């Protein structure tokens, strides 16, 4: 078996992987790399999801890359616009020729003797096994399982005469025009689907077990569009980006410190749209704001669909599916032609990668996360994860730059190995994410722990991470640089 070698392998050609390739090209221009992508196209989430109305729930001035201004009028962009932005980024930076499609990474084995990872990959439909080696492995494959979303077992589902579909498995042949639709769920996907499907469906019902915080925000950023008229695109983008970052940090901190005040503010916004009765019944959660992620509805589109009677919300528990629809615990039956289970994702760490270090299988759930990107005791491997309380790409940009700093530091010092080392007696273990959402709680035991102090603490704070990752020392006492390159033999 012929094994190709690269300085870095990037796993995943989505928003994180394309960003990683850009930063490596700019900051480590002599390094060779390949991107291994399991699917047949780039784009990750923004190519995988095809359900009606698919869009970001973050503004593009913070979800966009730090190095590529978002110049479209809409700040809350749809999936096709984001995918186009990713293709543009890849084209402008000559990234596409580095991508190997239909390459599913399964195992990675580190050898300290060779200072290299051997990565085992399944290629193509026949899943032919091939190997690559690299000095640094950068996992940019996201945080959920692309094979399928989460669908609970619904009693009687086999009796329903219509179609049941999870949004992650949406296909073009799904016809809902003039049909009665039930969307099960109340998260970001549900509040996107309902108003979009309501445009053509006979009626759409959002069926939720419990309410979620829903906030309306203009689809366009008026200030950003004005700034772009008078300032160079990069400056206008940078100003808008920092405005949105600072406001997001302020609002999150306010929600943590004064939850009742923020709760009242959000509910009053919805009350102005829908009235007190609907807010009490369907839009007043039992938890505090930002214990789970807030749901964004651009220009209040969900509220408009409800006010026009094209959609409604039902808060109840499912007793059983029936031939005609869903029977609820209250005794009511909802009739439908199509049921969409917007019931969440299955989280997955590093795409289920099997990791071995010097012959020992590593259980990553037993490790500690170093700066939210590396794993205690695991050398030369980083992963790109975004924020739960802000845009994904904010943290990914910082992570990519930090990985480049590590690589350049190893080159300067003649070392080949960077390993986070933890003294567990000095930290208190904490869950990787402090988030009560079901999709997190279902899978949190698969993820690494975080510690009670830096650099093992995950702060979910862009300003703190900016100082730590962009300006902080790489020689921080926790990162061990070792494995000097062997001296080259002199010619006789």
Secondary structure, 3 states (H helix, E strand, C coil): CCCEEEEEEEECCCHHHHHHHHHHHHHCCCCCEEEECCCCCCCCHHHHCCCCCCECCCCHHHHCCCCCCCCCCECCCEHHHHHHHHHHHHHHCCCHHHEECCEEEEEEEEECCCCEEEEEEEECCCCEEEEEEEEEEEECCCCECCCCCCCCCCCCHHHCCCEEECHHHCCCCCCCCCCEEEEECCCHHHHHHHHHHHCCCCEEEEEECCCCCEEEECCECHHHHHHHHHCCHHHHHHHHHHHHHHHHHHHHHHHHHCHHHHHHHHHHHHHHHHCHHHHHHHCCCCCCCCCCCCEEEECCHHHHHHHCCCEEEEECCEEEECCCEEEECCCCEEECCEEEECCCCCECHHHHCEEEECCEEECHHHCEEECCCEECCCECEEECCCCCCCCHHHHHHHHHHHHHHHHHHHHHHCEEEEEECCCHHHCCCECCCCCCCHHHHCCHHHCCEECCCCCCCCCCCHHHHHHHHHHCCCCCCCEEEEEECCCCCCCC
